[in-house]
Amino acid sequence: MTSGDAIQRMAEALADVPEADRIEALRGLGAKEREQAPCRQRRTPLPVPRQDSGIVSAVEWV
């Protein structure tokens, strides 16, 4: 049995237990409450600035 299997079995066993009882059971197993680290959000990188290619654009505000 792998650790992933053990975690899956534990999650299934605790699925129907009220949240307060789950917390107590996990603390009894040595789990500690901690704040979750913020997730870095992926962003699409901006394109590399082009050299002056002679393209001219005009905008007319209406």
Secondary structure, DSSP 8 states (H G I E B T S, - for coil): --HHHHHHHHHHHHTTS-HHHHHHHHHHTT-----------------------S--------
